[in-house]
Amino acid sequence: MKTKLVKFTLIFTVAVLLSSCVKKALDPFNSVKCLESYASLANEDSDDECAIQIENIDAILSNCSAYLSDSDKDDLRELRATCQGN
């Protein structure tokens, strides 16, 4: 009975450690993807429909908030509000 508990504890600990390592390894890729999305939004033509711009802004705000400064978030919110006002 004790060996089963020890094995389970060991397997659980290893699984937690591995999942933590994978998350840390993927974090730089996610931040680069978010920066690319943010940069592409700034480079888009102003002729794009507001609905598309708002979708892109909402996606960036929801998926990339950990990588954006408060100033960047405020700029995106202001851009969204400007688009919605037109």
C-alpha positions, 0 to 999 in steps of 0.5 A: 500500500505504501509503495503505491502511494509513493509511486503515485506521489512521485508520478504526480510530482513529476507531472506537475514539474513537467507541465510547469517547464512546458509552460515556461518554455512556451511563454517566449513564443506566446509573447512574440506572437502577441507582439506580432499581433500588436504590430500588425494592428498598427500596420493595418490600413485604416480602411479596414472595417471597424468590426474587424479592427475591434475583433483584433483589438479584443483578441489582443487585449484578452490573449496578450494582456500579460505582455502589454504595458498599461499604456499599450492597453490604454492605447488599444482601448482608445483605438477601439473607442474611436472606431466604435464612435465612427 
